[in-house]
């Protein structure tokens, strides 16, 4: 993901895409979130959901089934999410 937290042009593009998605009645999901700054900026720009390495590391399918069965949560601080995986 382009560093939207540091690039005004990238932030403007992301904000436009988020507004377009909302105008079309869509839920907007940001992919590839890798830092807390990116997540914070996306939240500030009105993005609904996010996924990426910052939120959860890749894992085997059986380990993530409990997470997939939970309702999607809106973007929030990583500390508020319970995405820990039991890989044992």
KEZASE-180173 format. One record per atom (N, C-alpha, C, O): chain; y, x, z; residue in three letters. Coordinates in pm, 1 decimal, always signed. Atoms other than C-alpha are relative to their C-alpha. Example, Ala and Ser with C-alpha at 12.3 -4.5 7.8 and 13.67 -1.06 7.14 Angstrom:
2
A; -119.0; +89.0; +0.0; ala
A; -450.0; +1230.0; +780.0; ala
A; +120.0; +90.0; +0.0; ala
A; +118.1; +193.6; +66.5; ala
A; -119.0; -82.0; -6.0; ser
A; -106.0; +1367.0; +714.0; ser
A; +109.0; -77.0; +73.0; ser
A; +219.8; -26.1; +89.9; ser
***
This chain:
88
A; -117.0; +83.9; +0.0; unk
A; +0.0; +0.0; +0.0; unk
A; +123.9; +88.9; +0.0; unk
A; +129.5; +188.8; +71.8; unk
A; -126.6; -72.5; +0.9; unk
A; +348.5; +125.0; -80.8; unk
A; +62.8; -10.4; +137.9; unk
A; +53.0; -115.1; +201.9; unk
A; -57.5; +3.0; -135.1; unk
A; +533.2; +217.9; +239.3; unk
A; +120.7; -93.5; +8.7; unk
A; +235.3; -48.7; +3.8; unk
A; -107.9; +98.8; -2.9; unk
A; +735.2; -104.3; +263.8; unk
A; +95.6; +22.7; +115.5; unk
A; +212.0; -16.7; +108.0; unk
A; -86.8; -24.1; -115.6; unk
A; +870.6; +4.8; +600.6; unk
A; +108.6; +102.2; -31.7; unk
A; +213.4; +103.3; +32.9; unk
A; -93.5; -107.9; +32.2; unk
A; +1048.5; +300.9; +437.8; unk
A; +70.3; -16.7; -133.8; unk
A; +159.9; +61.7; -165.3; unk
A; -50.5; +12.5; +136.3; unk
A; +1132.5; +173.7; +89.2; unk
A; +60.7; -139.0; -19.5; unk
A; -11.3; -238.9; -21.7; unk
A; -69.3; +128.2; +12.8; unk
A; +1395.6; -99.5; +42.8; unk
A; -43.7; -75.5; -125.5; unk
A; -54.4; -198.1; -123.2; unk
A; +43.8; +65.7; +123.3; unk
A; +1282.9; -169.2; -314.6; unk
A; -138.8; -61.4; +18.0; unk
A; -163.7; -173.8; -25.5; unk
A; +134.6; +52.7; -25.0; unk
A; +920.4; -209.6; -208.2; unk
A; +7.2; -121.6; +91.1; unk
A; -63.0; -220.2; +68.7; unk
A; -14.7; +113.6; -92.2; unk
A; +1025.8; -438.7; +76.9; unk
A; +54.4; -122.1; -73.9; unk
A; +10.4; -234.2; -48.2; unk
A; -55.6; +111.5; +76.9; unk
A; +1230.2; -652.0; -164.7; unk
A; -106.6; -64.5; -88.4; unk
A; -111.2; -186.8; -102.0; unk
A; +107.4; +53.4; +83.6; unk
A; +930.7; -686.9; -396.4; unk
A; -98.7; -78.7; +85.5; unk
A; -138.8; -189.1; +48.7; unk
A; +94.8; +69.2; -87.9; unk
A; +698.2; -778.6; -109.9; unk
A; +59.1; -132.2; +48.4; unk
A; -9.4; -234.5; +48.7; unk
A; -63.7; +123.7; -45.9; unk
A; +946.4; -1032.8; +24.7; unk
A; +3.0; -104.6; -111.1; unk
A; -20.2; -222.6; -85.1; unk
A; -1.4; +92.9; +113.1; unk
A; +978.9; -1188.6; -322.5; unk
A; -138.2; -60.0; -24.9; unk
A; -150.7; -179.8; -50.3; unk
A; +136.9; +48.5; +20.8; unk
A; +601.3; -1214.3; -360.7; unk
A; -38.9; -97.9; +111.2; unk
A; -101.4; -200.6; +84.9; unk
A; +30.1; +89.5; -112.9; unk
A; +569.4; -1369.5; -13.3; unk
A; +70.0; -134.1; -20.8; unk
A; +8.4; -239.2; -3.0; unk
A; -74.7; +125.6; +22.7; unk
A; +840.4; -1626.7; -93.9; unk
A; -59.1; -80.2; -115.5; unk
A; -69.9; -202.6; -107.6; unk
A; +62.0; +68.0; +113.3; unk
A; +681.0; -1705.5; -430.3; unk
A; -130.1; -67.2; +43.3; unk
A; -153.8; -184.0; +12.4; unk
A; +124.6; +58.0; -48.8; unk
A; +342.9; -1756.3; -266.8; unk
A; +23.3; -122.5; +85.6; unk
A; -44.5; -223.9; +69.1; unk
A; -30.4; +114.3; -86.5; unk
A; +491.4; -1984.7; -3.7; unk
A; +54.9; -117.2; -80.5; unk
A; +21.1; -232.4; -53.3; unk
A; -55.2; +106.2; +84.5; unk
A; +686.8; -2179.4; -268.5; unk
A; -110.3; -72.5; -77.1; unk
A; -96.7; -190.5; -109.2; unk
A; +114.4; +59.4; +69.1; unk
A; +353.9; -2241.0; -444.0; unk
A; -100.3; -61.6; +96.3; unk
A; -204.9; -111.2; +54.5; unk
A; +88.4; +59.4; -100.6; unk
A; +196.9; -2358.7; -118.4; unk
A; -119.1; +85.9; +35.7; unk
A; -220.2; +35.1; +84.3; unk
A; +111.6; -90.5; -26.6; unk
A; -23.1; -2052.5; -79.6; unk
A; +15.4; +72.0; +133.3; unk
A; +126.1; +86.6; +185.3; unk
A; +1.4; -90.3; -114.5; unk
A; -120.7; -1846.1; +221.9; unk
A; +0.6; +140.5; -58.2; unk
A; -82.7; +173.6; -142.6; unk
A; -16.6; -133.7; +56.4; unk
A; -10.4; -1489.7; +152.1; unk
A; -70.7; +102.6; +88.1; unk
A; -47.5; +109.4; +208.8; unk
A; +78.0; -101.3; -69.6; unk
A; -246.4; -1205.4; +246.7; unk
A; +37.8; +137.7; -53.7; unk
A; +31.2; +161.3; -174.4; unk
A; -27.4; -138.7; +38.1; unk
A; -142.1; -839.1; +243.0; unk
A; -128.1; +80.3; +16.1; unk
A; -194.6; +72.4; +119.4; unk
A; +119.1; -84.1; -5.1; unk
A; -423.4; -598.2; +162.8; unk
A; +39.6; +145.9; +12.3; unk
A; +144.3; +187.3; -37.6; unk
A; -21.1; -144.5; -7.6; unk
A; -445.8; -231.3; +248.7; unk
A; +97.3; +44.0; +107.3; unk
A; +161.1; +148.4; +93.7; unk
A; -91.8; -36.8; -108.6; unk
A; -244.0; -228.2; +571.4; unk
A; -60.7; +116.0; +78.0; unk
A; -171.5; +106.1; +130.7; unk
A; +52.4; -121.3; -62.0; unk
A; -282.3; +119.4; +717.9; unk
A; +79.1; +47.9; +120.7; unk
A; +33.1; +137.2; +191.9; unk
A; -81.4; -47.3; -113.0; unk
A; -3.6; +157.9; +977.0; unk
A; +63.1; -117.5; +74.2; unk
A; +74.6; -228.1; +21.5; unk
A; -69.1; +100.4; -80.1; unk
A; +169.0; -32.6; +1255.0; unk
A; +133.6; -37.7; -63.8; unk
A; +174.1; -153.8; -59.0; unk
A; -127.9; +28.7; +66.3; unk
A; +498.7; -1.8; +1065.6; unk
A; -18.5; -95.7; -117.2; unk
A; +62.1; -186.8; -136.1; unk
A; +27.3; +91.3; +111.0; unk
A; +348.3; -169.1; +759.4; unk
A; -26.3; -140.5; +51.9; unk
A; +27.5; -237.5; -1.4; unk
A; +32.0; +130.5; -55.9; unk
A; +207.9; -451.6; +970.5; unk
A; +125.6; -67.9; +53.5; unk
A; +145.9; -187.2; +30.5; unk
A; -123.1; +55.1; -54.8; unk
A; +540.0; -501.1; +1148.8; unk
A; +93.9; -47.3; -110.8; unk
A; +152.0; -155.5; -102.3; unk
A; -87.3; +37.6; +111.5; unk
A; +735.2; -504.1; +822.8; unk
A; -52.6; -124.2; -70.8; unk
A; +24.7; -214.0; -104.3; unk
A; +58.9; +116.9; +64.7; unk
A; +493.9; -751.0; +664.4; unk
A; +22.2; -125.7; +83.0; unk
A; +51.6; -232.3; +28.9; unk
A; -25.8; +113.0; -89.4; unk
A; +527.8; -977.0; +967.2; unk
A; +145.7; -44.2; -14.5; unk
A; +174.1; -163.4; -26.4; unk
A; -142.3; +30.9; +11.7; unk
A; +907.6; -955.6; +942.0; unk
A; +33.8; -63.8; -134.5; unk
A; +126.7; -144.1; -143.4; unk
A; -24.6; +55.0; +133.5; unk
A; +891.3; -1039.4; +569.8; unk
A; -67.3; -135.1; -21.2; unk
A; -53.9; -195.1; -127.9; unk
A; +58.4; +133.6; +6.1; unk
A; +693.2; -1356.3; +643.5; unk
A; -140.7; -8.3; -53.0; unk
A; -189.7; -118.0; -79.8; unk
A; +138.1; -0.3; +47.3; unk
A; +347.6; -1251.4; +527.1; unk
A; -89.1; -70.4; +103.0; unk
A; -72.6; -52.3; +223.6; unk
A; +82.3; +82.5; -89.4; unk
A; +82.2; -1484.2; +670.3; unk
A; -116.5; +75.1; +63.3; unk
A; -140.4; +63.1; +183.4; unk
A; +119.6; -69.2; -46.9; unk
A; -225.6; -1263.3; +701.0; unk
A; -1.5; +141.9; -55.1; unk
A; +67.8; +173.1; -151.9; unk
A; +11.9; -137.8; +47.3; unk
A; -318.5; -899.2; +661.2; unk
A; -141.0; +49.9; +24.0; unk
A; -212.1; +2.8; +112.7; unk
A; +127.5; -68.4; -19.7; unk
A; -625.1; -684.0; +622.8; unk
A; +22.8; +144.0; -36.4; unk
A; +114.1; +176.9; -112.1; unk
A; -10.8; -140.9; +33.1; unk
A; -674.2; -314.2; +607.1; unk
A; -57.1; +88.5; +108.4; unk
A; -100.2; +42.5; +214.1; unk
A; +59.4; -100.6; -86.7; unk
A; -789.4; +1.0; +772.8; unk
A; +62.9; +1.8; +139.1; unk
A; -4.6; +31.7; +237.6; unk
A; -67.4; +2.4; -129.9; unk
A; -530.4; -31.3; +1049.9; unk
A; -58.1; -107.8; +90.8; unk
A; -65.7; -89.0; +212.2; unk
A; +47.8; +113.4; -78.5; unk
A; -676.8; -363.6; +1162.5; unk
A; -148.5; +7.7; +31.4; unk
A; -191.6; -32.4; +139.5; unk
A; +144.6; -11.4; -22.9; unk
A; -1047.0; -293.8; +1124.0; unk
A; -57.9; +100.9; -97.4; unk
A; -24.1; +100.8; -215.7; unk
A; +66.6; -101.1; +81.5; unk
A; -1257.8; -6.8; +994.7; unk
A; -116.6; -63.9; -76.1; unk
A; -172.0; -164.3; -31.4; unk
A; +118.3; +50.0; +70.7; unk
A; -1529.5; -63.8; +735.0; unk
A; -122.9; +5.5; +91.5; unk
A; -136.7; +95.9; +173.9; unk
A; +119.5; +8.0; -84.0; unk
A; -1859.5; -163.9; +894.2; unk
A; -109.8; -73.8; -75.1; unk
A; -82.1; -143.6; -172.6; unk
A; +110.5; +72.9; +62.4; unk
A; -2203.6; -295.7; +801.0; unk
A; +18.4; -150.7; +16.0; unk
A; +74.3; -196.8; +115.5; unk
A; -17.7; +145.5; +0.0; unk
A; -2214.4; -667.3; +719.7; unk
A; -44.6; -67.8; +130.2; unk
A; +28.6; -152.6; +181.2; unk
A; +40.9; +69.0; -122.6; unk
A; -2416.5; -770.5; +1028.1; unk
A; +99.0; +18.3; +115.8; unk
A; +108.9; -67.7; +203.3; unk
A; -95.0; -26.5; -108.3; unk
A; -2150.7; -615.3; +1252.3; unk
A; +126.6; -82.5; -10.7; unk
A; +194.1; -106.0; +89.5; unk
A; -125.5; +73.7; +14.8; unk
A; -1865.7; -815.8; +1106.0; unk
A; -18.7; -151.2; -8.2; unk
A; +79.6; -225.1; -11.9; unk
A; +22.6; +144.6; +8.1; unk
A; -2030.2; -1158.1; +1086.9; unk
A; +69.8; -78.0; +110.6; unk
A; +127.6; -182.8; +81.8; unk
A; -72.2; +75.3; -103.2; unk
A; -1890.4; -1265.5; +1426.4; unk
A; +150.9; -9.1; -27.6; unk
A; +213.8; -110.5; +2.5; unk
A; -142.7; +2.0; +32.7; unk
A; -1540.7; -1172.2; +1310.0; unk
A; +26.9; -97.8; -113.4; unk
A; +124.4; -172.8; -108.8; unk
A; -19.2; +88.8; +114.1; unk
A; -1579.6; -1358.7; +981.7; unk
A; -15.3; -146.5; +38.0; unk
A; +40.3; -233.6; -28.9; unk
A; +21.2; +138.4; -42.6; unk
A; -1688.6; -1671.5; +1165.9; unk
A; +117.6; -55.6; +80.8; unk
A; +128.8; -176.7; +99.9; unk
A; -118.4; +45.1; -74.0; unk
A; -1365.4; -1683.0; +1367.7; unk
A; +106.7; -48.4; -96.6; unk
A; +113.8; -1.0; -209.9; unk
A; -112.4; +41.5; +84.5; unk
A; -1062.7; -1867.5; +1230.4; unk
A; +94.4; +118.4; -21.6; unk
A; +108.7; +204.1; +65.6; unk
A; -96.7; -106.0; +29.0; unk
A; -808.0; -1639.5; +1064.1; unk
A; +119.2; -12.8; +93.5; unk
A; +168.3; -122.7; +119.0; unk
A; -117.1; -2.6; -87.6; unk
A; -526.3; -1536.4; +1295.6; unk
A; +120.3; +45.2; -80.7; unk
A; +105.7; +127.3; -171.3; unk
A; -118.5; -50.2; +68.4; unk
A; -168.4; -1492.7; +1177.2; unk
A; +22.8; +146.7; +34.3; unk
A; -31.0; +197.5; +132.7; unk
A; -30.5; -140.6; -26.2; unk
A; -35.5; -1138.2; +1156.3; unk
A; +55.5; +13.3; +140.2; unk
A; +145.9; -60.3; +179.8; unk
A; -47.4; -27.6; -135.2; unk
A; +13.4; -1004.4; +1505.4; unk
A; -22.7; +147.1; +30.9; unk
A; -86.8; +219.2; -45.5; unk
A; +15.2; -140.4; -37.2; unk
A; +27.7; -675.1; +1683.6; unk
A; -147.3; +34.8; +15.2; unk
A; -226.4; -47.2; +61.9; unk
A; +139.2; -43.8; -6.4; unk
A; -295.0; -477.4; +1666.5; unk
A; -55.0; -12.6; +141.3; unk
A; -171.5; -48.0; +159.2; unk
A; +46.0; +6.6; -138.8; unk
A; -315.1; -468.6; +2045.5; unk
A; -43.7; -141.5; +38.1; unk
A; -122.4; -159.0; +131.2; unk
A; +34.3; +138.4; -30.5; unk
A; -341.9; -850.8; +2042.0; unk
A; -128.8; -45.1; -69.0; unk
A; -182.2; -151.4; -37.2; unk
A; +117.9; +38.9; +73.4; unk
A; -638.3; -855.3; +1806.1; unk
A; -126.6; +51.7; +67.1; unk
A; -128.2; +160.6; +124.4; unk
A; +128.7; -45.5; -51.4; unk
A; -997.8; -836.6; +1916.6; unk
A; -92.4; +21.2; -119.8; unk
A; -177.5; -62.5; -149.9; unk
A; +79.7; -30.8; +118.3; unk
A; -1151.7; -671.7; +1611.2; unk
A; -97.3; +113.7; +24.2; unk
A; -148.8; +173.3; -70.4; unk
A; +94.5; -107.7; -29.0; unk
A; -1368.6; -420.4; +1789.4; unk
A; -138.6; -40.0; -49.2; unk
A; -183.0; -153.2; -30.3; unk
A; +133.4; +25.7; +53.1; unk
A; -1706.3; -392.5; +1625.1; unk
A; -104.6; +69.0; +84.8; unk
A; -85.9; +183.0; +127.4; unk
A; +110.7; -59.8; -71.7; unk
A; -2031.5; -332.4; +1806.1; unk
A; -93.7; +60.6; -104.2; unk
A; -172.0; -10.7; -166.9; unk
A; +77.9; -66.5; +104.1; unk
A; -2194.9; -75.2; +1579.9; unk
A; -128.8; +60.8; +52.7; unk
A; -196.0; +134.9; -19.1; unk
A; +123.3; -55.3; -57.5; unk
A; -2481.8; +11.5; +1811.8; unk
A; -121.9; -73.7; -51.1; unk
A; -234.3; -40.6; -13.4; unk
***
